[in-house]
Amino acid sequence: MVERIQLVRNIGQFDNVAPNQQTTGLTKLSLVYAENGRGKTTLANILRSLGTNNPMPITERQRLGSQNAPHVVINANGQSHTFQNGTWSAPLSDIAIFDDNFVAQNVCSGIEIEAGHKQNLHELILGAQGVALNAALKTHVDHVEEHNRALKLMESAIPANERGTLTVDQFCALPANANIQTEIETADRNLAAARAADAIKQQAIFKSFELPAFDAAAIEATLQSDLPGLQADATAQVQQHLTKLGKGAEAWIGEGMQKIPTASAGEDGEICPFCAQGLVGSSIIAHYQTYFSDEYSKLKQAITDQGKAIKTAHDDGEIQSAFERAVRLAIQNGDFWCKFMKVSPITIDTAEIARAWKAAREPILAILRSKLASPLEKMTLTQEIKDAVATYDTHRNNIATISNGLLACNTQIAVVKEKAAAANVATMTADLTKLKTTRARHSTTIAPLCQAYIDEKNAKKTTETQRDNARKALDQYRANIFAQYETAINNYLGKFNAGFRLAGVSAQNNRGGSSCIYSVLINNVSVPLTADSGPSFKNTMSAGDRNTLALAFFFASLDQDALLVQKIVVIDDPMTSLDEHRSLATVQEVRDLTARVKQVIVFSHSKPFLCQIWEGADKTARSALKIIRSGQSSSIDTWDVHQDCITEHDKRHTVIQHYISAGNTGKEREIATALRYVLEAFLRVAYPAHFPPGKLLGNFHNECEQALTANNAILNQTDTAELRKLMDYANKFHHDTNPAYATATINDQELLDHAARTLKFARRA
């Protein structure tokens, strides 16, 4: 409970106010009277700030011209709550306030109902439990929006040119492919093949090409060949002679032996082909004939054939040219087919091969020529020749490997030709694009961006699940609370004598969370809150209606509060725009509310309204303050409610009664003037049909006399006569009947007599 407003400094109309602690305490029911503009709303906003722990209601009302910041000290629940340097030392959360701010936040701003009003009213209806459920929902809704904002940023971070026509979700969903590069290369070649189908159809396959081999074993055998059957003596004699003849002698002589005529040529026997002399008796000829036999000729022929075979197979003209042409064709084919399939690079150094080829062939031919010159001389390939052949064989084997590899490609070439002939370029282009997009998706730069996006999407799904669960819990709660609230609202509207009711009070979900919708029922016709034309809230509800509705909302929301007994309820000027017939109902509700809450504080500029509350309240639990002018500022003081509750009629009656009891009071003229007013006040109440407002007392008396004559008496004969006498005396002191009323002579005894008779007349049964 707020026990005392101890200090208000530099706020609104309050310069430096420290109310008297002995006389300005607050109780369970506290009434605060002030004229408009004195500071009622300022105090209400101070309490709002205390209840919400929001400095704005105070800081925005800093006193104009003040150089110092607002400073407030309020004692509540035995604790001091100080506002200084823009903050409260401790808040007081159990404060509920009805004021213009409540109306503007929860009902309407002027005549307009906006989305914020519906949302705030939704929370008002829900109460603490529902607000907690709604707050949980709104938190999840806000988090979903945060996820959406984050996803937009993450989406923009993923390059659009990398994902092509795919959405971000489709792009991020592309699965990883460990063989992506190989598949891209294959797809790229297949697409190239499809686009070059005609050229592929015409392009030749790979053909075999090779290098001829040197049969080193056969060559070695030829070089080692001789005639093992020759007589050793003949061989020695011939070789000795050949040595004397010099180089080439064996071939020369061997050829010459083929020219010696046989014995049948003449009786002289064999004739020398050189000197035409007979050779009979020449011992060397006999050895020649043995040495240069048919076997010898065959041996030479074998050597010659070996040389020719090598020369033919390794011709340095045609064979080498054919090989180079085959290599060039293979390279050209490879350059073509490598665009459509995997073809190993063809790297052949034909010049190097030619050099190795020649380096092996020439020494072999040379040694064979030497063998041919000395057929019976055993020879062998030198290591140099063997190395040359080995080097050449390395090239030859490499060529064979390359050729076989290219021939193996012909199977794949057949597939390429078949696919190219039946290929769909558009489909293959799309497939290749998807492969490249997949590669980009899982690249080192984009993969982390996509993963972050996916993680955020999953987090959003989790939050959406939480949001849906929170909404389900809220909907279950709202199913009952809104129906109850509609009933409570309409009950209060009935108590306030409102000419309308509410219908269709229900909750509505939107992007901002939830709001309350309803319609106004006037003459059983439903009027919407908003409309482009025709009847709506703004053109059917008067200011009094809107204030009454707001007050009904406020009281109904208090009824829903499970902790109502702990509440400090502040009501600021509820009489604004209220009709008189609704003020009594408001008074009654305030009285009832006081018994159900911890404290009620009512601010008003209407003394009659506050007096009505005061008169029916518990005398032991009520207090009253007033805000009054104090120079250029306002101050807080005790308010004597009883004095302001006395009417003018009561005051006159009291003065007259006191004069009768105490004698001379010094107010005789005031008493004499009051007599006529007492009579009129009595007759207004006793005979309202015959003495309405505006009717003169003399006219009423005349009507009474006429009524007696007509046997339809208003007053009896005695009372009519007494009224005439009292009226004649009172008229002497009334401005309407005696211009010199202010100076008319007053006789004390006469005044006392007429005063007593007037009160007696006004006490008639």
Secondary structure, DSSP 8 states (H G I E B T S, - for coil): -EEEEEEEEEETTEEEE---TTT----SEEEEEE-TTSSHHHHHHHHHHHHHT-SHHHHTTB-TT--S--EEEEEETTEEEEEETTEESS----EEEESHHHHHHHT-BTTB--HHHHHHHHHHHHHHHHHHHHHHHHHHHHHHHHHHHHHHHHHHHS-HHHHTTS-HHHHHT----TTHHHHHHHHHHHHHHHHTHHHHHH-------------HHHHHHHHH---TTS-HHHHHHHHHHHHHH-TTHHHHHHHHHTTS--GGG-TT--B-TTT--B-TT-HHHHHHHHHT-HHHHHHHHHHHHHHHHHHHHT-TTHHHHHHHHHHHHHHHHHHHHTTTS--------HHHHHHHHHHHHHHHHHHHHHHHHSTTS-----HHHHHHHHHHHHHHHHHHHHHHHHHHHHHHHHHHHHHHHH--HHHHHHHHHHHHHHHHHTSTTTHHHHHHHHHHHHHHHHHHHHHHHHHHHHHHHHHHHHHHHHHHHHHHHHHTT-S-EEEEEEEEEETTEEEEEEEEEETTEEE-S--SSSS-HHHH--HHHHHHHHHHHHHHHHHT-TTGGG-EEEEE-TTTT--HHHHHHHHHHHHHHHTTSSEEEEEES-HHHHHHHHHTS-GGGEEEEEEEEETTEEEEEE--HHHHHS-HHHHHHHHHHHHHHH---S-HHHHHHHHHHHHHHHHHHH-TTTS-TT--HHHHHHHHHHHHHTT--SS-HHHHHHHHHHHHHHHTT-TTT-TTGGG----HHHHHHHHHHHHHHHT--
